[in-house]
């Protein structure tokens, strides 16, 4: 438990240890699902499989949480803006996120555990 008298470095360690404990529960029955490269993630109760027929003009966008910082943490726009900007230039969206992180490399403007997160994204439009 972190309280007002806890030194900063001790508080960070307590919070990181707690985060690791929570992360170790991912993809377990009754806990949260994270889609990753393990077989267990594909079997998690939160994920459903389905199929659909795509038509000309349909769009699919998928990304890891590192790119979602655009809307969630860095407030560069909302999810709808992230979606549409990713189709006009996914590279520019990525560069904007990374530029924010470079300017706030020591996480003082926006406190977080690490300056940047991994990013993987794909934007597909059916032609």
CORPE-V198211 format. One record per backbone hydrogen bond with DSSP energy under -0.5 kcal/mol. CO is the residue of the C=O (numbers start at 1). NH is the residue of the N-H. If there is no record, write none. Layout:
CO NH
CO NH
This chain:
3 6
7 11
8 12
9 13
10 14
11 15
12 16
13 17
14 18
15 19
16 20
17 21
18 22
19 23
20 24
22 25
23 26
25 28
28 31
32 27
34 36
38 41
38 42
39 42
39 43
40 44
41 44
44 47
52 54
55 58
58 126
60 124
62 122
64 67
64 68
65 69
67 70
68 71
68 72
69 73
69 74
70 76
70 77
78 82
79 83
80 84
81 85
82 86
83 87
84 88
85 89
86 90
89 93
90 94
91 95
92 96
93 97
94 98
95 99
96 100
97 101
98 102
99 103
100 104
102 105
104 107
118 66
120 64
122 62
124 60
126 57
